[in-house]
Amino acid sequence: MDRIPNYIDSLTTWVGKAFAWCIVILTFSTLYEVVVRYAFNDPTTWAFDMSVQMYGALFMMTGAYALGQGAHVRGDVVYRLLPLRVQASIDLTLYILFLIPGMLALIFYGYGFAEDSWFYREVSWNSPARIQIYFFKTLIPIAGFLVLLQGIAEIIRCIHCIKHGAWPVRLHDVEETDAILMREQMELREQEEFHKARAEK
């Protein structure tokens, strides 16, 4: 049962990490534009389109990875206080009612946008560079498909939690810095208490 979610996790993690490099390209292209614009008074014609496409690709193609890592913003003030089975039931309901229909719509309409864009060999009208954007629009249905796949993995995990009362173990990838620091502080405190109790004996 865990093999399917773990396989999907590994796929969306690989895609997310690959497209995370867009931020590096975005940073250097913006830096280049600022330098040539203000130091040499020779602005580029492509920097705006480059930044839009890199940011858009980063945003779309890392969405599934963020879902798998639980990194999307959520109002969990009450949610985290609920029993695990209730949490899983809420998540399952929301995935079925909102995520799956939303991603199916994104795939369907995104495919239409991409198909039209390829047919006309669409270019950007926002700058004189007239950069081709049909490659970029192709990412819309692909991103929807990846988020849908990750949603299926999360649904499987919800069903597991409802049945067994515990969330299945995920593949370890990255942790937020505050989570790492909190865990290290807890471990340090436990060691101090252990040594203190040992010294008192």
Buried (B, 14 or more C-beta within 10 A) or exposed (E): EBEEBBEBBEBBBEBBEEBEEBEEBBEEBBEEBEEBEEEEEEEBEBBBBBBBBBEBBBBBBBBBBBBBBEBEEEEEEEEEEEEEBEBBBEBBEBBEEEBBEBBEEBBEEBBEBBBEBBEEEBBBEEBEBEBBBBBBBBBBBBBBBBBBBBBBBBBBBBBBBBEEEEEBEBEEEEEEEEEEEEEEEEEEEEEEEEEEEEEEE
